[in-house]
Amino acid sequence: MSLTSPWRADFPGILALDSEGQTYLDSAATAQKPQAMLDSLFGYLSSGAANVHRAQHLPGERATRAFEATRDKAVAWLNAASREEIVFTRGTTESLNLLAFGLEHLFQPGEQIVVSALEHHANLLPWQQLALRRGLELVVLPLNASGSVDLQQAATLIGPRTRLLAVSQLSNVLGRWQPVLELITLARAQGALTVVDGAQGAVHGRHDIQALGCDFYVCSSHKLYGPDGVGLLHGRREALEQLRHWQFGGEMVLQADYQESRFRPAPLGFEAGTPPISGVIALGATLDYLSSLDAAAVAGHEAALHAKLLAGLAVRDGVRLLGEPQLALACFTVNGVHSADLAHLLTDQGIAVRTGHHCAMPLLKQLGLPGAIRVSLGLYNDGADLERFFAALDKALELLR
Ligand SMILES: Cc1ncc(COP(=O)(O)O)c(C=O)c1O
């Protein structure tokens, strides 16, 4: 398979970085945007912006229609059961905080919240803080050597006191699909609620949310080639009904009085205030663009690139991979070399990779590492990006060793 991306030209940001001599290998942090998304953003903002849901005038009606059309596209993208199940938020982090506050009333002291050892801070800290507020036990599922949640241990740790399970679908550090289906089955058998952090997983392949069977699934538009400031929270209808309102203000209210009010159900009840209108509309255009691609071709290209990345790292002396990444990214350290120094020399050569703890400090601590370098791929990357990365890596290592 050719390692030239047929979609590269659809992403003006990548072409602009090319002309600056920058090689972008940090798509797991945020992705470049397709022209279709930029056109949609410009189209909406330049043809008369208006607020949604509240105006009877033509621009307001037009904005509302375009905004709500994205909800339908998100339903199709995730195979959700209905549009009432899709809540727009500002991102994965906000969605998870919404859940941790909105579900708080369901917990009694002594009950357990179960997370895994590889969670991004966004899917750890809201639950940790909820556990501290309510006197709960936070149970951390250990990993096996390849970097997946150990299912045997999970089966013994998820028990009758488990009230909620929150796990990542695809690790932003270890690049492995997690056994979410099996974990959800274990948790549901105990009557626990289930939350899947799809921030990375949603970017790679289409996922059937109904088949996955979780109560809540969250992801961020900006990692999915869409605009920043927008997130999706999918909740099963019965799960959304258990959620208490958390932000109060315009649009989420049914009846307001000076002393008390009544609130709307999902989704609008959880979209207080003016939402990120232009971003939501442009996310719709992004989903249209992504839906128009040959999914098998994208998956094949991503797999070939990832194989090239792993093969190149494997032949370099002293390179140590974190876990056994399956797709999208690889995190590594080099024996005797400080990752921050290496990252610095890569940056000097125009290679945009990420270094540090990748918002998973407890995991890096457990691995005994102060940090690691992460190379992550988007569908616009091609073989030449990796060749530039490896040439820069060799040069940097020559200087450092
Ligand atoms: C696995 C995972 N979860 C959550 C997040 C947080 O996403 P956001 O910063 O878009 O809220 C990230 C971002 O890197 C992530 O990789």
The ligand as a Tripos MOL2 file, in Angstrom:
@<TRIPOS>MOLECULE
LIG
   16    16     1     0     0
SMALL
NO_CHARGES

@<TRIPOS>ATOM
      1 C1         -8.0650    9.7550   26.2550 C.3       1 LIG1
      2 C2         -8.3710   11.2150   26.4380 C.ar      1 LIG1
      3 N1         -9.3740   11.5820   27.2380 N.ar      1 LIG1
      4 C3         -9.7180   12.8620   27.4200 C.ar      1 LIG1
      5 C4         -9.0260   13.8740   26.8020 C.ar      1 LIG1
      6 C5         -9.4300   15.2920   27.0470 C.3       1 LIG1
      7 O1         -9.9680   15.8530   25.8820 O.3       1 LIG1
      8 P1        -10.2490   17.4220   25.7820 P.3       1 LIG1
      9 O2         -8.9570   18.1110   26.1420 O.co2     1 LIG1
     10 O3        -10.6460   17.6160   24.3590 O.co2     1 LIG1
     11 O4        -11.3330   17.7450   26.7370 O.co2     1 LIG1
     12 C6         -7.9590   13.5590   25.9700 C.ar      1 LIG1
     13 C7         -7.1560   14.6200   25.3350 C.2       1 LIG1
     14 O5         -6.0000   14.4570   25.0640 O.2       1 LIG1
     15 C8         -7.6310   12.1910   25.7740 C.ar      1 LIG1
     16 O6         -6.6000   11.8240   24.9890 O.3       1 LIG1
@<TRIPOS>BOND
     1     1     2 1
     2     2     3 ar
     3     2    15 ar
     4     3     4 ar
     5     4     5 ar
     6     5     6 1
     7     5    12 ar
     8     6     7 1
     9     7     8 1
    10     8     9 2
    11     8    10 1
    12     8    11 1
    13    12    13 1
    14    12    15 ar
    15    13    14 2
    16    15    16 1
@<TRIPOS>SUBSTRUCTURE
     1 LIG1         1 GROUP 0 **** ****
